[in-house]
Amino acid sequence: MPASAVMRDQPINRSGIAAAAARIQNFVRHTPILQASQRDFSTDCPVTLKLELLQYAGSFKPRGAFNRMLSADIPKAGVIAASGGNHGAAVAYAARALGVPAEIFVPAATPAAKVNRIAGYGAQVVRGGAAYAEAAQTCQERQRQTGALDVHAYDHADVLCGQGTLGRELETQAPDLTHVLVATGGGGLIGGVAAWYAGSAAVISVEPEGCPTLHSALRAGEPVDVAVSGIAADSLGARRCGSLMFAVAQLHVADSVLVPDDAILTAQKMLWDRYCLIAEPGGATAAAALLSGAWVPPAGARVGVVVCGANTDPGKVAG
């Protein structure tokens, strides 16, 4: 690890996100944007796709993983994480890049494509529990035994700031956006992106109907447990949103919408048919809100859509 890496907990704001961007710049990709056809989304407003599915390890997650790991003194035991798949792949990728061991706990429902990617980066993969919550509990027990650095999937300030670098990057690429649609699971990505924009663009949360984690929390006024199911549950199926991101969401998430699984499948197919993009269900969820009409842009809007993950069996999308 670099000698300059010290324990720190970044503030979840533009200053903390800018610091994270400087810290991780040599470890992550600057992913491109694509100006989509308005006809493809049945809208009159300009649509910009942020192609974060082209990030290392196939999702936005390395941003937070690298920032967390570069902001800490990593013990000899290395790092440990629980994940539905994408976060585990990111932690495994970052651990390999930094030369430290990684142990990743995944639920039984994690798709083989994601398990294989994690293992392919050299991490030890442990399956356990039917859902993310059970894997997370087992991971916590193991962390207490080994003393490894816990890299939480979403409820840590350094992770949130790392994910927020996507918002910073997108604002630089498309400074005129008025709205940004982001798929939400535990909330690391939308928490970081909303903290960066802080109201300068309206950040819209999009969740599957079967995983209404942030939607339910905002209605309740606090994080609450929800049942999770559906085709995007492996990436967006956190039972409870993070407390740190929820505080950000209350201030800076402008709206929260839900989309059915059928709309997500339609968005996946459209992204492949029109743009040759293979997005996993969670990666296509934000696009589904615009494509299905679950969220309707106001007059004069200029909309950004984050396509955040690609870890799926290509045959299920392009077949």
Buried (B, 14 or more C-beta within 10 A) or exposed (E): EEEEBEEBEBEBBBEBBBBBBEBBEEBBEEBEBEEBEEEBBEBEBBBBBBBBBBBBBBBBBBBBBBBBBBBBEBEEBBBBBBBBBBBBBBBBBBBBBBEBBBBBBBBEBBBEBBBEBBBEBEBBBBBBBEBBBBBBBBBBEBBEEBEBBBBBBBBBBBBBBBBBBBBBBBBEBBEEBBBBBBBBBBBBBBBBBBBBBBEBBBBBBBBBBBBBBBBBBBEEEEBEEBEBBBBBBBBBBBBBBBEBBBBBBEEBBBBBBBBBBEBBBBBBBBBBEEBEBBBBBBBBBBBBBBBBEBBEBEEEBBBBBBBBBBBBEEEBBEE
